Amino acid sequence: MKVLLSIKPEFVKEIVLGKKKFEYRKSIFKRDDISSIVVYATKPYGKVVGEFEIENILIDKPENIWKKTKDYSGITKSYFNDYFQGRPTGFAIQIKDFKEYDIPLDLFEFDNTLKAAPQSFCYTSGGF
């Protein structure tokens, strides 16, 4: 099973360039059979652009996550702090082997059961 994650285009660019090796989340999927993440670059781009395997998922206090991941965060510390403000726990999905699609796909091309992009994530059986 795969998860489709909505990620801002500026962060997708950092993932493609290999500068961002962690995707931060306030909450995370509950299923334990998720092995890969499909990346949807949010509007204004609005395309499914690639996917990656999950290397690891860190679950910890945000300040500890930052210490462990800051060199490959792809974001500023102030953005990180704002994102996790007031949260006792955060999640960092470690990106392994990002594969960019040759041709980005519209949501319905990727998975015809999806009517709209998820706010955060959704389970999907679409793709390759």
N, C-alpha and C positions, 0 to 999 in steps of 0.2 A: 504494500500500500504506500501511496505517496501523499504528501501534503502540498497544497498550493499556497505559497506565502505571497502576500502583497508587500512589495518593498518599493520605497521611493526611488525614482530614476537615478538620482545622484548617488545613492548607496549601491544600486545595481552596478553603476559604472565602476565604483571602487572594488566591487567583487570581481568584475570582469578583469580589471587591471591587477588583481591579486593583492591589493592593499588591505582589503577587508576580508578577514578570514573568520569572523564571528558575526552572527546575526542575533541581535538582542531582542528579547521578548519579555513582556510583562506576564504573559500566561502562555501556556504551551499545550500542545495536543496531549490527549490522555492515552491514546493507543500506544502499545509498545511494539507494534509491528511496522513502524514507519522507518524506512531505510533511506529514503531520498526525499529531497525538497525540490519542488518545481517553483521557479521564480517568475512572478508576474510583476513587471515594472508598472507602477501605478500611473494614472493620468498626470501629465498630458500624453505620455507615451502609450500606455494602455495595451501592452503586449506581453505574451508569455515568451521569455527570452532565453531560458536555459534551465538547467537543473544541476544539483550536486548531491553527493552522498553525504550522510551525516557522519562526521568523524567521532564526535562526542557531544554531549550536552551538559554544560555546567549549570548547576543549580546552587545558588549561594546568595549571600547578602550582596547587593549591588557593589559596594565598595571593594569586596573581595574579588568579584568578577572583573572589575576594572583593573585591579592590580595584575591579574593573571592574563588579561586579554588586550590591554591598552596598545601594545605595539602593533597589533593587527586589527584594531577596532574599526578603522575607516571613518571614524567620527571624532569630534572634539570631546574633551572631558566635560565641558559645560553642557553640550547636547546630551551626553550620556546621563549626567546628573539630573537635568531637567526631565528626561524621559522616565527615569526611575524614581523621581521625587515622591517621597512618602511610602515607597514600596519596601517591605521587609525582605522580599525575595525577588531575585531576577533570574533570567535564563539566558544563556549564551549558546547558540547552536554553532558548533565548529564546522566550517565548510571544508569538505574534502573533494577535490577533483571537479571543480565547476566546469560544466560543458555548455558553452554557448551554442544555441541553435543557429544553423546557417541562415534560416529564415524565421524571424520572430512570428509568433502565431497569435491570432485573435483568440479570445477565450473559447468561443464556440468551436473553433477549429481544433483546439487542444482537447476539449471535453464538452461535447454537445449537451451535457446535462447542466452545465453552469450557465446561469442567466445573467449573473453580475459578479464582479470581482469581490472576493471576501474582504471584510474590514481588516482582518488579521490573517486568518488561514482557513482552509477547508480541506477535507479529505477528497482525493480524486483518484480515479483509475484511468484517467486520460493519458495521452502522450504516447511515447515510444517504448 
